[in-house]
Amino acid sequence: MLDANLDQRVQVCKALLSFMEYGHLWSAEGPTAEAKKYLDQYGGPMSNVQWTLYQFVWHVWGRPSELKVESLMQLPEPYGELVTSLMHATKTGSQAVEAWLSRVKGTLDPESKLRRLA
């Protein structure tokens, strides 16, 4: 999905995973062995919403996905908007993705009222 450099893809994946409290599944080099385990287990303990977002993370990483747009559109807000705005940013270019990352990092602040996905 992203044609950007590795660092930018890692940042995007970690940001998305942070909403689920799974940011630790991605390292500076990419997915960890634990991340791959969750993928093999179809999300394991993840909720349906978390599993949908997790599949989208793998799509961002570059893994082929059978994730349907309707599943993404059914994500609760603000997560649906985060996903669709990221898709738009990736079509616009690397600077748009950087702007998306800046906006998202503000919502990941511990002071943020944004609820985490459970």
VMD Tcl script that draws the C-alpha trace (Angstrom):
set ca {
  {0.00 0.00 0.00}
  {2.71 2.48 0.94}
  {5.47 3.17 -1.52}
  {7.29 5.08 1.20}
  {10.43 4.10 2.98}
  {10.57 1.37 5.59}
  {10.63 3.82 8.50}
  {7.38 5.46 7.41}
  {5.63 2.11 6.95}
  {6.80 1.00 10.41}
  {5.52 4.23 11.95}
  {2.11 3.85 10.30}
  {1.78 0.21 11.37}
  {2.84 0.98 14.95}
  {0.45 3.93 15.12}
  {-2.50 1.81 14.00}
  {-1.55 -1.00 16.37}
  {-1.22 1.44 19.26}
  {-4.96 2.04 19.13}
  {-5.35 -1.63 20.04}
  {-2.55 -1.67 22.64}
  {-0.57 -3.94 20.28}
  {2.14 -1.46 19.22}
  {4.78 -3.84 20.57}
  {4.04 -6.25 17.70}
  {6.05 -4.08 15.28}
  {9.76 -3.34 15.57}
  {11.92 -0.93 13.59}
  {12.42 -3.75 11.07}
  {8.77 -4.71 10.80}
  {6.48 -7.35 12.29}
  {7.76 -9.39 15.19}
  {7.43 -13.17 15.52}
  {4.51 -12.54 17.88}
  {2.80 -10.41 15.20}
  {3.09 -13.26 12.73}
  {1.69 -15.65 15.33}
  {-1.45 -13.51 15.72}
  {-1.82 -13.46 11.95}
  {-1.58 -17.26 11.77}
  {-4.20 -17.49 14.55}
  {-6.63 -15.14 12.76}
  {-6.14 -12.60 15.52}
  {-6.17 -15.03 18.44}
  {-7.67 -13.08 21.37}
  {-8.52 -10.00 19.29}
  {-12.08 -8.75 18.95}
  {-13.63 -8.62 15.46}
  {-12.92 -4.88 15.26}
  {-9.31 -5.38 16.32}
  {-8.90 -8.21 13.81}
  {-10.19 -5.98 11.01}
  {-7.76 -3.21 11.91}
  {-4.96 -5.77 12.30}
  {-5.56 -7.11 8.80}
  {-5.44 -3.52 7.52}
  {-2.05 -3.07 9.24}
  {-0.73 -6.06 7.31}
  {-2.14 -4.59 4.11}
  {-0.28 -1.35 4.85}
  {2.85 -3.41 5.41}
  {2.48 -4.88 1.93}
  {0.94 -8.27 2.54}
  {-1.86 -9.25 0.19}
  {-5.19 -9.12 1.95}
  {-8.72 -10.29 1.34}
  {-10.02 -7.56 3.65}
  {-13.16 -6.02 2.20}
  {-13.84 -2.29 2.08}
  {-17.20 -2.87 3.76}
  {-15.36 -4.28 6.81}
  {-13.25 -1.13 7.01}
  {-16.30 1.08 6.61}
  {-17.94 -0.69 9.57}
  {-15.11 0.19 11.94}
  {-16.38 2.39 14.77}
  {-15.41 6.03 14.64}
  {-12.87 7.46 14.76}
  {-11.09 4.31 13.52}
  {-13.01 4.14 10.26}
  {-12.00 7.72 9.52}
  {-8.37 7.00 10.41}
  {-8.30 4.11 7.95}
  {-10.00 5.97 5.11}
  {-7.90 9.09 5.65}
  {-4.75 6.94 5.55}
  {-5.89 5.35 2.29}
  {-6.36 8.83 0.85}
  {-2.98 9.98 2.17}
  {-1.19 7.03 0.58}
  {-2.69 7.97 -2.79}
  {-1.65 11.59 -2.30}
  {1.97 10.90 -1.40}
  {4.61 10.62 1.29}
  {4.06 14.14 2.65}
  {0.35 13.43 3.13}
  {1.24 10.25 5.02}
  {3.60 12.29 7.23}
  {0.75 14.72 7.93}
  {-1.51 11.76 8.77}
  {1.15 10.41 11.16}
  {1.47 13.78 12.88}
  {-2.28 13.99 13.39}
  {-2.52 10.42 14.66}
  {0.38 10.80 17.07}
  {-1.54 13.62 18.72}
  {-4.46 11.27 19.37}
  {-2.12 8.67 20.86}
  {-1.05 11.09 23.57}
  {-1.84 9.59 27.00}
  {-3.93 12.70 27.74}
  {-6.14 11.99 24.71}
  {-9.75 11.06 25.39}
  {-9.78 8.69 22.40}
  {-10.80 5.25 23.61}
  {-8.67 2.28 22.70}
  {-10.12 -0.65 20.80}
  {-10.90 -3.61 23.00}
}
mol new
graphics top color blue
foreach p $ca { graphics top sphere $p radius 0.5 }
foreach p [lrange $ca 0 end-1] q [lrange $ca 1 end] { graphics top cylinder $p $q radius 0.2 }
display resetview
